[in-house]
Amino acid sequence: MYLGIDLGTSELKALVLAEGEIVATCSAKLSVQRPHPHWAEQAPQDWWQALEQTIGELRQTLGERWSAIRAIGLSGQMHGAVLMDSHHQVLRPCILWNDTRSAAECSELTERASDLHSVSGNLAMPGFTAPKLLWVARYEPEIFARLATVLLPKDYLRWRMSGEKIADMSDAAGTLWLDVARRDWSDSLLAACGLTRDQMPRLTEGSQPAGKLQSDVAHRWGLPEGIIIAGGGGDNAASAVGLGAVEPGDAFISLGTSGVLFAVNDRFRPAPASAVHAFCHALPARWHQMSVMLSAASCLRWLCELLNASESELLAEVAALSEEAQRTAPLFLPYLAGERTPHNDPQASGSFHHLTLSTQRAALAYAVLEGVAFGLADGLKALNEAGTELDCCSLTGGGARSAFWAQLIADTLDLPIVTHQGGETGGALGAARLGWLANGGEPQRVCQKPAVLKRYLPDATRHHQLQRRLDYFRLLYQQQREARGAF
């Protein structure tokens, strides 16, 4: 059996695979602290407590079978900066991927590193790790002076489990310090942030062994010591492994806190001009492109909290809306935390348009689902402009549970959408598979696509109707950007 651990933003998930099938799952909620506008932080100790909780629950669920686990895989939210001193003390809360405080430092990094785009394959954006370190150096110099190690979120868990500081290629590619084509740290990009590779974790491929479970942790968890921990992957690369998206042309959409359109490539294909990300895959000799929107399913959670309603209630009300009500619903810009692809605009904000006294909450919920679908359409357009064409997309993440949303995405993108059994498990399934590979599993067997749950074929008439609203959606963003100086 194999244990997969996925450190998300809103929850930590864990699952166990036996003979390739999911036999147990568990999760623990996480909260994000926002002490100032544009800030998003978490305490790494909270991740460890969440992991200890899920391990205890899985152990109780599986009973005697628990001791049959032979390897562990890790997946996690990307770009976060866990800063540690020479005594392995965490110096401050982790600055998260959706923290946009370092917008000014992005310009500074671009000026300092003339080879940034060609080596990292990406634009400097506040979500990435490197600008965060420039911000710390400027505003918290006493912390920067004590910095001995920078770890990504899931790799902090690895360190607690194994005592080793290791990162995989897919996660490291999201720092802006990796030479993505060569799959090695870039000394020039590190130097632009006042860092050296001595402060970086050792690099490995996601499917290779990367540490072993320490005896004290193994004893507390009821597992044999020395169990292999795989290199693992950034959340989206791990999700790709879970969905079997490992060959060029494979693609999927992730509807989690963020929204991602992920396409597998057989070589490094940077397209920074389109704000498309180009990263290493979690498997050797593979890369991928991504369009990323910062707020996706989190937009629906935000609306639920405002309306004091559950997601299931709102989704049921949306599904009951007439076609006329959908065509005349408000429009929603889903930029609650700024936006990456295609705008690279940390100042973008969310908004409803075309509200009237007769607007009902079901129409607001429809607008949110549609606005996220329109954001994905912008991402697909950016990928197309970068030379990537897709024939079909799998759908994963919490949003994949909504059949209405899946069909709306298919109609908006004019692209077949496929959901899979276990698709909602996201990176945890891919993490377990990476653990299996690190323990000697054969890729052809391990990385099979899960059974299809349902196919959603696009409706041409509906696509045409949605295209008109999409044009209006894009105009509204441009008007917001032009009017920003008035605020």
FENJO-V267061 format. One record per residue. N is the residue number from 1. RES is the residue in one small letter. PHI is phi in radians with two decimals (* if undefined). NEAR is the number of other C-alpha atoms within 8 Angstrom. Layout:
n = {N,N}
res = {RES,RES}
phi = {PHI,PHI}
near = {NEAR,NEAR}
This chain:
n = {1,2,3,4,5,6,7,8,9,10,11,12,13,14,15,16,17,18,19,20,21,22,23,24,25,26,27,28,29,30,31,32,33,34,35,36,37,38,39,40,41,42,43,44,45,46,47,48,49,50,51,52,53,54,55,56,57,58,59,60,61,62,63,64,65,66,67,68,69,70,71,72,73,74,75,76,77,78,79,80,81,82,83,84,85,86,87,88,89,90,91,92,93,94,95,96,97,98,99,100,101,102,103,104,105,106,107,108,109,110,111,112,113,114,115,116,117,118,119,120,121,122,123,124,125,126,127,128,129,130,131,132,133,134,135,136,137,138,139,140,141,142,143,144,145,146,147,148,149,150,151,152,153,154,155,156,157,158,159,160,161,162,163,164,165,166,167,168,169,170,171,172,173,174,175,176,177,178,179,180,181,182,183,184,185,186,187,188,189,190,191,192,193,194,195,196,197,198,199,200,201,202,203,204,205,206,207,208,209,210,211,212,213,214,215,216,217,218,219,220,221,222,223,224,225,226,227,228,229,230,231,232,233,234,235,236,237,238,239,240,241,242,243,244,245,246,247,248,249,250,251,252,253,254,255,256,257,258,259,260,261,262,263,264,265,266,267,268,269,270,271,272,273,274,275,276,277,278,279,280,281,282,283,284,285,286,287,288,289,290,291,292,293,294,295,296,297,298,299,300,301,302,303,304,305,306,307,308,309,310,311,312,313,314,315,316,317,318,319,320,321,322,323,324,325,326,327,328,329,330,331,332,333,334,335,336,337,338,339,340,341,342,343,344,345,346,347,348,349,350,351,352,353,354,355,356,357,358,359,360,361,362,363,364,365,366,367,368,369,370,371,372,373,374,375,376,377,378,379,380,381,382,383,384,385,386,387,388,389,390,391,392,393,394,395,396,397,398,399,400,401,402,403,404,405,406,407,408,409,410,411,412,413,414,415,416,417,418,419,420,421,422,423,424,425,426,427,428,429,430,431,432,433,434,435,436,437,438,439,440,441,442,443,444,445,446,447,448,449,450,451,452,453,454,455,456,457,458,459,460,461,462,463,464,465,466,467,468,469,470,471,472,473,474,475,476,477,478,479,480,481,482,483,484,485,486,487}
res = {m,y,l,g,i,d,l,g,t,s,e,l,k,a,l,v,l,a,e,g,e,i,v,a,t,c,s,a,k,l,s,v,q,r,p,h,p,h,w,a,e,q,a,p,q,d,w,w,q,a,l,e,q,t,i,g,e,l,r,q,t,l,g,e,r,w,s,a,i,r,a,i,g,l,s,g,q,m,h,g,a,v,l,m,d,s,h,h,q,v,l,r,p,c,i,l,w,n,d,t,r,s,a,a,e,c,s,e,l,t,e,r,a,s,d,l,h,s,v,s,g,n,l,a,m,p,g,f,t,a,p,k,l,l,w,v,a,r,y,e,p,e,i,f,a,r,l,a,t,v,l,l,p,k,d,y,l,r,w,r,m,s,g,e,k,i,a,d,m,s,d,a,a,g,t,l,w,l,d,v,a,r,r,d,w,s,d,s,l,l,a,a,c,g,l,t,r,d,q,m,p,r,l,t,e,g,s,q,p,a,g,k,l,q,s,d,v,a,h,r,w,g,l,p,e,g,i,i,i,a,g,g,g,g,d,n,a,a,s,a,v,g,l,g,a,v,e,p,g,d,a,f,i,s,l,g,t,s,g,v,l,f,a,v,n,d,r,f,r,p,a,p,a,s,a,v,h,a,f,c,h,a,l,p,a,r,w,h,q,m,s,v,m,l,s,a,a,s,c,l,r,w,l,c,e,l,l,n,a,s,e,s,e,l,l,a,e,v,a,a,l,s,e,e,a,q,r,t,a,p,l,f,l,p,y,l,a,g,e,r,t,p,h,n,d,p,q,a,s,g,s,f,h,h,l,t,l,s,t,q,r,a,a,l,a,y,a,v,l,e,g,v,a,f,g,l,a,d,g,l,k,a,l,n,e,a,g,t,e,l,d,c,c,s,l,t,g,g,g,a,r,s,a,f,w,a,q,l,i,a,d,t,l,d,l,p,i,v,t,h,q,g,g,e,t,g,g,a,l,g,a,a,r,l,g,w,l,a,n,g,g,e,p,q,r,v,c,q,k,p,a,v,l,k,r,y,l,p,d,a,t,r,h,h,q,l,q,r,r,l,d,y,f,r,l,l,y,q,q,q,r,e,a,r,g,a,f}
phi = {*,-2.35,-1.79,-1.98,-2.13,-2.13,-1.55,-1.55,-1.49,-1.72,-2.83,-1.81,-1.95,-2.48,-2.56,-2.15,-1.78,-2.33,0.95,1.45,-1.90,-1.28,-1.96,-2.83,-2.42,-2.79,-2.61,-2.40,-1.26,-2.24,-2.03,-1.91,-1.66,-2.23,-1.19,-2.50,-0.97,1.34,-1.66,-2.62,-2.40,-2.46,-1.53,-0.94,-1.06,-1.13,-1.10,-1.13,-1.10,-1.12,-1.15,-1.02,-1.13,-1.17,-1.07,-1.06,-1.24,-1.11,-1.06,-1.19,-1.14,-1.54,1.03,-1.12,-1.18,-0.96,-1.24,-1.46,-1.13,-2.01,-2.80,-2.21,-2.08,-2.14,-2.34,-2.92,-0.93,-1.57,1.31,-1.15,-1.98,-1.67,-1.83,-2.20,-1.61,-1.19,-1.74,1.16,-1.60,-1.28,-1.48,-2.86,-1.02,-1.21,-1.47,-1.53,-1.08,-1.71,-1.53,-2.02,-1.16,-1.67,-1.04,-1.13,-1.19,-1.12,-1.13,-1.09,-1.13,-1.08,-1.25,-1.26,-1.99,-1.16,-1.72,-0.96,-1.20,-1.29,-1.51,-1.45,1.36,-2.47,-1.27,-1.31,-2.25,-1.04,-1.19,-1.23,-1.31,-0.99,-1.07,-1.07,-1.22,-1.13,-1.13,-1.08,-1.05,-1.40,-1.81,-2.34,-1.07,-1.18,-1.29,-1.05,-1.15,-1.62,-1.20,-1.97,-2.57,-1.93,-2.08,-1.43,-0.90,-1.14,-1.34,-1.15,-1.09,-1.03,-1.07,-1.14,-1.44,-2.11,1.39,-1.97,-1.79,-2.42,-2.27,-1.63,-1.14,-1.16,-1.24,-1.10,-1.11,-1.53,-1.58,1.30,-1.95,-1.69,-1.40,-1.19,-1.19,-1.51,1.00,-2.67,-1.07,-1.71,-1.11,-1.24,-1.23,-1.12,-1.08,-1.11,-1.88,1.27,-2.15,-2.29,-1.19,-1.13,-1.62,-1.81,-1.23,-1.18,-1.70,-2.64,-1.38,-1.13,-1.70,-1.78,-1.05,-2.56,1.81,-2.32,-1.15,-1.17,-1.09,-1.17,-1.18,-1.02,-1.11,-1.16,-1.53,1.29,-2.14,-1.15,-1.25,1.52,-1.06,-1.18,-1.95,-1.28,-0.97,1.40,-2.88,-1.01,-0.96,-1.33,-1.14,-1.16,-1.03,-1.07,-1.10,-1.13,-1.59,1.30,-1.54,-2.22,-2.01,-0.90,1.74,-1.19,-2.67,-2.66,-1.99,-1.91,-1.89,-2.00,-0.92,-1.77,-2.12,-2.27,-1.99,-2.04,-2.26,-1.43,-2.20,-1.65,-2.72,-1.25,-2.24,-1.23,-2.56,-1.11,-1.07,-1.67,1.01,-1.55,-1.50,-2.20,-2.23,-1.25,-1.39,-1.39,-1.92,-1.07,1.04,-2.38,-2.29,-2.71,-1.89,-2.45,-1.78,-2.31,-1.89,-1.32,-2.28,-2.27,-1.07,-1.11,-1.13,-1.17,-1.09,-1.05,-1.16,-1.02,-1.16,-1.12,-1.62,0.95,-2.30,-1.48,-1.06,-1.09,-1.09,-1.14,-1.12,-1.15,-1.17,-1.11,-1.08,-1.53,-1.15,-1.28,-1.06,-1.13,-1.13,-1.22,-1.18,-1.86,-1.18,-1.03,-1.81,-2.21,-1.61,-1.55,-1.66,-1.24,-2.27,1.36,-2.62,-1.73,-1.38,-1.71,-1.57,0.79,-2.28,-1.17,-1.60,-1.04,-2.31,-1.39,-2.90,-1.76,-2.26,1.28,-1.44,-2.37,-1.13,-1.65,-1.15,-1.77,-1.14,-1.09,-1.20,-1.11,-1.13,-1.05,-1.04,-1.16,-1.05,-1.17,-1.07,-1.14,-1.07,-1.18,-1.07,-1.14,-1.11,-1.09,-1.14,-1.10,-1.05,-1.12,-1.12,-1.06,-1.17,-1.52,1.64,-1.82,-1.95,-2.05,-1.78,-2.87,-2.35,-1.35,-2.23,-2.41,1.62,-1.02,-1.14,-1.17,-1.27,-1.63,-1.12,-1.08,-1.14,-1.06,-1.17,-1.09,-1.16,-1.03,-1.18,-1.18,-1.45,0.98,-2.53,-1.07,-2.09,-2.18,-1.82,-2.22,-1.09,1.37,-1.11,-1.27,-1.30,0.98,-1.18,-1.11,-1.14,-1.08,-1.08,-1.09,-1.15,-1.14,-1.07,-1.06,-1.10,-1.14,-1.65,1.79,-1.14,-1.45,-0.96,-1.09,-1.47,-1.18,-1.70,-1.17,-1.25,-1.09,-1.01,-1.25,-1.56,-2.81,-1.94,-2.06,-1.66,-1.21,-1.74,-1.10,-1.13,-1.12,-1.05,-1.11,-1.14,-1.19,-1.08,-1.14,-1.22,-1.12,-1.05,-1.16,-0.97,-1.16,-1.11,-1.10,-1.13,-1.08,-1.14,-1.07,-1.14,-1.21,-1.57,-1.04,-1.10,-1.38,-1.62}
near = {10,15,15,19,16,15,14,10,10,9,11,16,15,14,16,13,15,9,5,6,6,10,8,10,10,10,9,11,8,11,8,9,8,9,6,5,5,9,13,13,12,12,9,12,6,9,12,10,8,12,10,8,9,13,10,9,9,13,11,7,7,9,7,5,6,11,8,6,10,9,16,18,19,20,18,13,13,11,14,14,14,15,13,14,12,9,5,6,7,10,9,8,10,13,13,12,13,9,13,12,7,12,11,6,12,12,9,8,13,10,7,7,10,7,7,14,10,8,11,13,15,15,10,12,10,16,12,14,14,10,17,14,11,12,11,11,11,7,6,9,9,6,11,10,7,8,13,9,12,12,15,14,16,12,11,12,10,15,11,8,10,10,9,7,11,14,14,14,15,14,13,12,14,13,11,14,14,15,12,14,8,5,9,8,9,10,9,7,13,13,9,10,11,6,8,9,9,6,10,9,12,7,9,11,12,15,14,11,10,10,12,11,13,11,9,6,10,12,10,7,9,9,11,9,11,8,11,15,16,17,17,16,18,13,14,11,12,19,15,13,16,17,14,10,13,11,8,8,8,10,13,13,12,14,15,11,11,13,16,13,14,12,13,16,13,10,8,12,10,11,12,11,6,11,15,18,14,16,13,14,14,17,9,8,7,13,14,15,15,12,18,13,14,14,15,14,13,10,11,12,9,8,9,12,8,7,7,6,9,7,9,6,8,13,11,8,9,11,7,6,10,6,6,6,9,10,7,6,12,12,13,13,13,14,12,10,13,12,15,14,14,12,7,9,8,11,6,12,10,10,8,9,7,7,7,5,4,4,10,6,8,10,14,11,13,11,12,14,10,12,13,13,12,11,10,14,10,10,14,11,8,14,15,9,8,9,6,8,6,7,6,9,13,12,15,17,13,9,12,15,7,8,7,8,10,12,12,10,11,15,15,15,12,10,12,12,15,13,13,14,8,8,12,10,10,14,17,18,15,17,22,19,15,19,20,14,13,14,10,6,9,7,7,6,7,11,13,8,8,10,6,9,8,7,9,10,10,14,9,8,6,10,13,8,9,10,9,8,9,9,8,8,13,8,8,8,9,8,8,9,8,7,8,7,5,4,4}
